[in-house]
Amino acid sequence: MPISLSAKKRVRQNAKKRIINRARKSQVKTLTKQFEAVVAAGNVEAASEQLKSVSRKLDKTASTSTMHKKTAARKKSRLARKLNALKAKSATA
């Protein structure tokens, strides 16, 4: 248990930030799952729009200290590769 006033305040701040960070990460995961569902359905236009929204959310999350910038970049790159594979598959078919 914290004893000093500053330690008690730090516990309160950490609890607030934890809730905010978990919400942000949850939103990123939800948008990612929606993107992957659209890719699995094979809709290129909807997938590209969904990728924009996921990328925007990843950038906003990385701009805070919730997620590292390189982690967000890696996730965006992997999602973009999935979209490019879908575009290549639909172009050949």
C-alpha positions as CSV (number, residue, x, y, z in Angstrom):
1,M,0.0,0.0,0.0
2,P,1.3,3.5,-0.8
3,I,1.9,5.6,2.2
4,S,3.0,9.1,0.9
5,L,0.5,11.4,-0.8
6,S,2.5,11.4,-4.1
7,A,2.5,7.6,-4.2
8,K,-1.3,7.5,-3.6
9,K,-1.7,10.0,-6.4
10,R,0.5,7.9,-8.7
11,V,-1.7,4.9,-8.0
12,R,-4.8,6.9,-9.0
13,Q,-3.2,8.2,-12.2
14,N,-2.0,4.7,-13.2
15,A,-5.5,3.4,-12.7
16,K,-6.9,6.1,-15.0
17,K,-4.3,5.6,-17.7
18,R,-4.7,1.8,-17.6
19,I,-8.4,2.2,-18.4
20,I,-7.7,4.6,-21.2
21,N,-4.8,2.5,-22.7
22,R,-6.9,-0.7,-22.6
23,A,-9.8,1.0,-24.4
24,R,-7.4,2.3,-27.1
25,K,-5.8,-1.1,-27.6
26,S,-9.3,-2.7,-27.7
27,Q,-10.4,-0.3,-30.4
28,V,-7.3,-1.2,-32.4
29,K,-8.0,-4.9,-32.1
30,T,-11.7,-4.4,-33.0
31,L,-10.8,-2.4,-36.1
32,T,-8.1,-5.0,-37.1
33,K,-10.6,-7.8,-36.8
34,Q,-13.1,-5.9,-38.9
35,F,-10.4,-5.3,-41.6
36,E,-9.5,-9.0,-41.6
37,A,-13.1,-10.0,-42.0
38,V,-13.5,-7.7,-45.0
39,V,-10.3,-9.1,-46.5
40,A,-11.6,-12.6,-46.0
41,A,-14.8,-11.6,-47.8
42,G,-12.7,-10.4,-50.7
43,N,-14.0,-6.8,-51.0
44,V,-11.1,-4.7,-52.1
45,E,-12.8,-1.3,-51.9
46,A,-14.2,-1.9,-48.4
47,A,-10.8,-3.3,-47.3
48,S,-8.9,-0.2,-48.4
49,E,-11.4,2.0,-46.6
50,Q,-11.1,-0.1,-43.5
51,L,-7.3,0.0,-43.7
52,K,-7.4,3.8,-43.7
53,S,-9.5,3.7,-40.5
54,V,-7.2,1.2,-38.8
55,S,-4.1,3.1,-39.8
56,R,-5.6,6.3,-38.5
57,K,-6.4,4.7,-35.1
58,L,-2.9,3.1,-34.9
59,D,-1.3,6.4,-35.6
60,K,-3.4,8.1,-32.9
61,T,-2.6,5.3,-30.4
62,A,1.1,5.5,-31.2
63,S,1.2,9.3,-30.8
64,T,0.3,8.7,-27.1
65,S,2.4,6.4,-25.0
66,T,-0.1,3.6,-25.3
67,M,1.8,1.9,-28.1
68,H,5.3,2.3,-29.5
69,K,5.5,4.0,-32.9
70,K,7.4,1.1,-34.4
71,T,4.8,-1.4,-33.1
72,A,2.1,0.6,-34.9
73,A,4.2,0.8,-38.0
74,R,4.7,-3.0,-38.0
75,K,1.0,-3.6,-37.6
76,K,0.1,-1.2,-40.4
77,S,2.7,-2.8,-42.7
78,R,1.3,-6.3,-42.0
79,L,-2.3,-5.1,-42.7
80,A,-1.1,-3.4,-45.9
81,R,0.5,-6.6,-47.1
82,K,-2.8,-8.4,-46.6
83,L,-4.6,-5.8,-48.7
84,N,-1.9,-5.9,-51.4
85,A,-2.2,-9.7,-51.6
86,L,-6.0,-9.3,-51.9
87,K,-5.6,-6.8,-54.7
88,A,-3.1,-9.0,-56.5
89,K,-5.4,-12.0,-56.2
90,S,-8.4,-10.1,-57.5
91,A,-6.4,-8.6,-60.4
92,T,-5.4,-12.1,-61.6
93,A,-8.8,-13.6,-61.1
